[in-house]
């Protein structure tokens, strides 16, 4: 009972909430009693964590296994330059305690898996999905359905975002009702490959935080059964109605998924990164030596054109984005030795696999791409 009593300090802190009749003392007490688990403390998790802490959510759990990188700071505003290299959960904990020392924060420096998801989520009232990969989204969804907990979902890419609340226990759909099957591996690029407008996660994450507050206080109309779509370029919001699928394998009338499964396998990610034989791979240092010889290889860049302005390997012969490669095979010589590269080695591995299937045999993938080139060969080359 004492946990729900507001101190004089808290009354001063939350005074703008307390004078709103829709929230008031009772709503603020509910926030103080609330327990919210954030899956991810990155782009979406940053505004989520900041606003939920500021609002007075009494117990916030933070799950992440990554460390703060400089490239995060363009959008992951809970972190700062001083915490680069620090685990994201610890970086976020420091900032949130500085923002609001009256709340409790539990950190889990781990990856959410089928083995630990139910244990992690069970003590919390609301689960928030701030992840950026399909296996964790399906895992979070299934665990929430099995536990009967609301899943406040958001996703972002480039200039677009979406948000909703998946909550079958309240009559709404789950993530599988909207997306029964994951997309083929590699079809949807990550934010690291496709980019994201820095302010976009602030918009979507704040919407998610709003939904959490509404769920905890019992006010307003949550986004249950409604998918909000946001287009930053057009500055336009749209809404789609969602219905629970009675045949859904996890929340339907006759569910066939009654326990957590292997989500990497379900999403086909065991084959997402093409495993090439060693004869089709080359390291940056090996490539440097080869480029100095008379029989230098043809150097093919399969990134997008706008990435070339950021960094490129000297001596590159041709740029063909990997999604256009199939239509430009006639521009390449099957008889000449070729090395293919991209940012990190993933797209180029897929390109090498495609070229092999088209009859190219003298082709190699630059392992680690431009990122490893910067580490091993030229530290002045910018990373992105």
C-alpha positions in Angstrom: 0.0 0.0 0.0 2.8 2.4 0.8 4.2 1.9 -2.7 1.1 3.7 -4.1 1.4 6.7 -1.7 2.8 9.8 -3.4 5.4 11.7 -1.4 5.4 15.5 -1.3 8.4 15.4 -3.7 6.4 13.3 -6.1 3.4 15.6 -5.8 5.6 18.5 -6.8 7.2 16.5 -9.6 4.0 15.3 -11.1 1.8 18.4 -10.4 1.0 18.9 -14.1 -0.5 15.4 -14.2 -2.3 15.7 -10.9 -4.2 18.8 -12.0 -5.6 16.9 -15.0 -8.9 15.3 -13.9 -8.3 12.4 -16.4 -5.1 11.5 -14.5 -5.3 13.0 -11.0 -3.9 11.4 -7.8 -5.4 8.0 -8.7 -3.9 7.9 -12.2 -0.5 8.9 -10.8 -0.7 6.2 -8.2 -1.4 3.7 -10.9 1.6 4.9 -12.8 3.7 4.5 -9.7 2.5 1.0 -9.2 3.0 0.2 -12.9 5.7 -2.2 -14.1 6.8 -1.9 -17.7 9.4 -3.9 -19.6 11.2 -2.3 -22.6 12.6 -4.7 -25.1 15.5 -2.7 -26.5 17.0 0.6 -25.5 17.8 1.9 -28.9 15.9 4.3 -31.2 12.4 3.5 -29.9 13.5 2.5 -26.4 15.2 5.9 -25.9 12.2 8.2 -26.0 10.1 5.4 -24.4 12.4 5.1 -21.4 12.8 8.9 -21.0 9.1 9.7 -21.1 8.0 6.7 -19.0 10.6 7.6 -16.3 9.6 11.3 -16.4 5.9 10.3 -16.1 6.6 8.3 -12.9 6.2 4.7 -14.0 7.3 3.1 -10.8 9.3 0.2 -12.1 11.0 0.1 -15.6 12.8 -3.0 -16.9 15.4 -2.5 -19.6 16.5 -5.4 -21.9 19.4 -5.0 -24.3 22.7 -6.8 -24.9 24.4 -4.1 -27.1 26.8 -1.3 -26.2 26.6 2.4 -27.1 28.2 3.2 -30.4 28.8 6.6 -31.9 26.4 5.8 -34.8 23.6 5.4 -32.2 23.7 9.0 -31.0 21.9 10.4 -34.1 18.7 9.0 -32.8 19.2 7.1 -29.5 18.8 10.1 -27.3 18.9 8.3 -23.9 22.6 7.7 -24.5 25.4 10.3 -24.8 29.0 10.7 -26.0 30.2 10.0 -22.4 28.7 6.5 -22.5 30.0 5.3 -25.9 31.3 1.8 -25.3 29.1 1.3 -22.2 26.3 -1.3 -22.2 23.1 0.3 -23.3 21.2 -0.8 -20.3 23.7 0.8 -18.0 23.9 4.0 -20.0 20.1 4.2 -20.0 19.9 3.5 -16.3 22.2 6.3 -15.5 20.2 8.8 -17.5 16.8 7.7 -16.2 17.9 7.8 -12.6 19.2 11.3 -13.2 15.9 12.3 -14.8 13.8 10.7 -12.0 15.5 9.2 -9.0 12.2 8.1 -7.4 11.6 5.2 -9.7 13.0 1.7 -9.7 15.0 0.4 -12.7 16.0 -3.2 -13.4 18.5 -3.9 -16.2 18.9 -7.1 -18.1 22.1 -7.2 -20.2 21.0 -10.1 -22.3 19.3 -11.1 -25.5 15.6 -12.1 -25.3 15.3 -15.7 -26.3 12.7 -18.5 -26.2 14.5 -19.8 -23.1 14.2 -16.6 -21.0 11.4 -14.5 -22.5 8.6 -15.8 -20.3 10.7 -15.4 -17.1 11.7 -11.8 -18.1 8.2 -10.7 -19.0 6.1 -12.4 -16.3 6.7 -9.8 -13.5 5.6 -6.8 -15.7 2.2 -5.3 -16.5 3.0 -4.0 -20.0 5.6 -5.2 -22.5 7.0 -2.7 -25.1 8.5 -3.9 -28.3 11.3 -1.5 -29.3 13.2 -4.1 -31.4 14.4 -4.0 -35.0 14.4 -7.6 -36.1 11.7 -10.1 -37.0 12.7 -13.1 -34.7 12.5 -10.9 -31.6 9.2 -9.4 -32.7 7.6 -12.8 -33.2 9.1 -14.0 -29.9 7.8 -10.9 -28.0 4.4 -11.3 -29.5 4.0 -15.0 -28.7 5.3 -14.6 -25.2 2.8 -11.7 -24.6 -0.1 -13.8 -25.9 0.9 -16.8 -23.8 1.2 -14.6 -20.7 -2.0 -12.5 -21.5 0.0 -9.2 -21.5 -0.4 -6.2 -23.8 2.4 -5.7 -26.4 2.9 -2.1 -27.3 4.5 -2.3 -30.7 6.4 0.1 -32.9 8.6 -0.1 -35.9 10.6 2.4 -38.0 12.5 2.5 -41.3 13.9 5.4 -43.2 11.0 8.0 -43.1 8.1 5.8 -42.1 6.9 4.3 -38.8 4.0 2.4 -37.3 2.5 1.7 -33.9 -0.3 -0.3 -32.3 -1.1 -2.3 -29.2 -1.4 -6.1 -29.7 -3.7 -7.4 -26.9 -5.8 -10.5 -27.7 -6.9 -10.8 -24.1 -8.7 -7.5 -24.6 -10.2 -8.7 -27.9 -7.6 -7.3 -30.2 -5.3 -9.0 -32.7 -1.7 -10.0 -32.2 1.4 -9.4 -34.4 0.8 -12.7 -36.2 -2.7 -11.6 -37.2 -1.1 -8.7 -39.0 2.0 -10.5 -40.3 1.3 -14.3 -40.4 4.7 -15.0 -42.0 8.0 -13.2 -41.8 9.4 -11.7 -45.1 12.0 -13.7 -46.9 15.5 -13.1 -45.3 17.2 -10.1 -46.7 14.1 -8.6 -48.4 13.6 -5.9 -45.7 16.9 -4.2 -44.9 17.8 -3.2 -41.4 18.1 0.5 -40.3 21.9 -0.1 -40.4 21.6 -0.9 -44.1 18.7 1.4 -45.2 19.0 4.2 -42.7 16.5 6.0 -40.5 15.6 9.7 -40.0 16.9 10.6 -36.6 13.7 12.1 -35.3 11.5 9.3 -36.6 11.9 7.0 -33.5 11.2 10.0 -31.3 7.7 10.3 -32.9 6.9 6.6 -32.8 8.5 6.0 -29.4 6.5 8.8 -27.9 3.3 7.3 -29.3 4.2 4.0 -27.7 4.9 5.8 -24.4 1.5 7.4 -24.6 -0.1 4.0 -25.1 1.7 2.6 -22.1 0.5 5.5 -19.9 -3.1 5.0 -21.1 -3.0 1.3 -20.4 -1.6 1.7 -16.9 -4.0 4.5 -15.9 -7.0 3.1 -17.8 -7.7 6.4 -19.6 -8.4 7.1 -23.3 -8.8 4.7 -26.1 -5.7 2.5 -26.7 -4.5 1.5 -30.2 -6.0 -2.0 -29.8 -7.3 -3.1 -33.2 -5.9 0.0 -34.9 -2.5 0.4 -36.7 -1.2 3.9 -36.9 1.0 4.6 -39.9 3.3 7.7 -40.0 4.9 9.2 -43.1 7.5 11.8 -42.1 8.1 13.0 -45.6 4.5 13.8 -46.2 3.8 14.6 -42.5 0.8 12.4 -42.7 -0.8 10.0 -40.2 -3.1 7.2 -41.4 -5.0 4.5 -39.5 -5.9 1.0 -40.4 -8.4 -1.2 -38.6 -7.0 -4.6 -37.5 -9.0 -7.7 -36.5 -8.1 -10.7 -34.6 -7.7 -13.7 -37.0 -9.7 -16.6 -35.6 -7.3 -19.0 -37.4 -4.2 -17.3 -35.9 -1.8 -20.1 -34.7 -1.1 -18.3 -31.4 -4.1 -16.2 -30.5 -6.8 -17.9 -32.6 -9.7 -20.0 -31.5 -7.7 -23.2 -31.9 -4.0 -22.2 -31.3 -1.3 -24.5 -32.5 1.5 -22.6 -30.9 1.3 -23.1 -27.2 4.9 -22.7 -26.3 7.8 -20.6 -27.6 9.6 -21.9 -30.7 12.9 -21.4 -32.5 12.4 -17.9 -33.9 15.6 -17.7 -35.9 14.6 -20.8 -37.8 11.0 -19.6 -38.2 12.3 -16.4 -39.8 14.7 -18.3 -42.0 17.7 -16.4 -40.5 19.9 -19.5 -40.5 20.4 -18.8 -44.2 20.3 -15.0 -44.0 24.0 -14.6 -44.0 25.3 -16.7 -46.9 28.0 -19.1 -45.7 30.6 -19.1 -48.5 33.4 -21.6 -48.9 36.8 -20.1 -48.0 37.8 -20.1 -51.7 35.1 -17.5 -52.3 36.3 -15.1 -49.5 39.2 -12.7 -49.2 40.3 -10.4 -46.3 41.1 -6.7 -46.7 44.8 -7.3 -46.1 44.9 -10.0 -48.8 43.0 -7.7 -51.2 45.5 -4.9 -50.6 48.4 -7.1 -51.7 46.4 -8.4 -54.7 45.5 -4.9 -55.9 49.2 -4.0 -56.1 49.9 -6.8 -58.6 49.6 -6.7 -62.4 46.9 -9.3 -62.3 44.7 -7.2 -60.0 41.1 -8.3 -59.7 38.0 -6.4 -60.9 36.6 -4.6 -57.8 32.8 -4.5 -57.7 30.9 -2.4 -55.2 27.3 -3.6 -54.6 26.2 -0.8 -52.2 23.7 1.9 -53.1 25.0 4.9 -55.0 24.6 7.4 -52.1 26.9 5.2 -49.9 29.8 5.9 -52.3 29.8 9.5 -51.2 30.5 8.4 -47.6 33.4 6.0 -48.3 34.8 3.8 -51.1 37.7 1.5 -51.6 40.4 3.0 -53.9 40.6 1.3 -57.3 36.9 0.3 -57.4 36.0 -0.6 -61.0 32.2 -0.6 -61.0 29.2 0.1 -58.8 26.1 -2.1 -59.2 23.7 -2.2 -56.3 23.0 -5.7 -55.2 19.3 -5.5 -56.0 20.1 -4.5 -59.6 22.9 -7.0 -60.1 20.8 -9.6 -61.8 19.9 -7.2 -64.6 23.6 -6.1 -65.2 25.4 -9.5 -65.4 26.2 -8.8 -69.1 28.4 -5.9 -68.0 30.7 -8.3 -66.1 33.5 -10.6 -67.4 33.2 -14.2 -66.2 36.8 -14.8 -67.1 38.3 -12.1 -64.9 39.0 -12.5 -61.2 36.5 -10.4 -59.2 36.2 -9.2 -55.6 32.8 -7.9 -54.4 32.3 -5.7 -51.4 29.7 -3.7 -49.5 29.4 -2.1 -46.1 29.7 -5.1 -43.9 30.1 -8.1 -46.1 26.4 -9.3 -46.0 25.1 -7.9 -49.2 28.3 -8.8 -51.0 28.1 -12.4 -49.8 24.6 -12.6 -51.3 25.9 -11.0 -54.5 28.7 -13.6 -54.7 26.2 -16.3 -54.2 24.1 -14.9 -57.0 27.1 -14.6 -59.3 28.1 -18.2 -58.6 24.7 -19.3 -59.7 25.0 -17.3 -62.9 28.3 -19.1 -63.8 30.9 -16.8 -62.3 33.6 -18.9 -60.6 36.5 -16.4 -60.2 34.6 -14.3 -57.6 35.3 -13.5 -54.0 33.6 -11.7 -51.2 35.5 -9.1 -49.2 34.9 -10.3 -45.6 33.7 -7.6 -43.3 33.3 -5.1 -46.2 34.3 -1.4 -45.8 33.9 -1.6 -42.0 36.7 -4.2 -41.8 38.7 -2.3 -44.4 38.7 0.7 -42.1 39.8 -1.5 -39.2 42.5 -3.5 -41.0 43.8 -1.3 -43.8 42.8 2.4 -43.6 41.7 3.8 -40.3 41.1 7.2 -41.9 38.1 5.7 -43.9 34.9 6.7 -42.1 32.6 4.1 -40.8 28.8 4.4 -41.1 
